[in-house]
Structures are given as structure tokens and as C-alpha cells.
Amino acid sequence: MESFHFQITFWETLPSGCQA
């Protein structure tokens, strides 16, 4: 579960353009 939480934090730090 910790790895999943880390991924969320990592994606949040990325610009919205990368998330798309």
C-alpha cells in the first residue's frame, strides 16, 4: 500500500500535461 501512496504523491508532483 505504501508504494501505491508513493505513486499518487509522485504523479501529483508531475505537471497535468504528463498526467494526461
C-alpha distances in whole Angstrom, upper triangle without the diagonal:
4,5,5,6,9,10,11,13,14,16,17,19,21,24,24,26,23,21,24
4,5,5,6,9,10,11,12,14,15,17,19,22,23,25,22,20,24
4,5,5,6,9,10,10,12,14,15,17,20,21,23,20,18,21
4,5,5,6,9,10,11,13,15,16,19,19,21,18,16,19
4,5,5,6,9,10,11,13,15,18,18,21,18,16,19
4,5,5,6,9,10,11,13,16,17,19,17,15,19
4,5,5,6,8,10,11,14,15,17,14,12,15
4,5,5,6,9,10,13,13,16,13,11,14
4,6,5,6,9,12,13,16,14,12,16
4,5,5,7,10,12,14,11,11,14
4,5,5,8,9,11,8,7,11
4,5,8,8,11,10,9,12
4,7,9,11,10,10,14
4,7,8,6,7,11
4,5,6,7,9
4,5,5,6
4,5,5
4,5
4
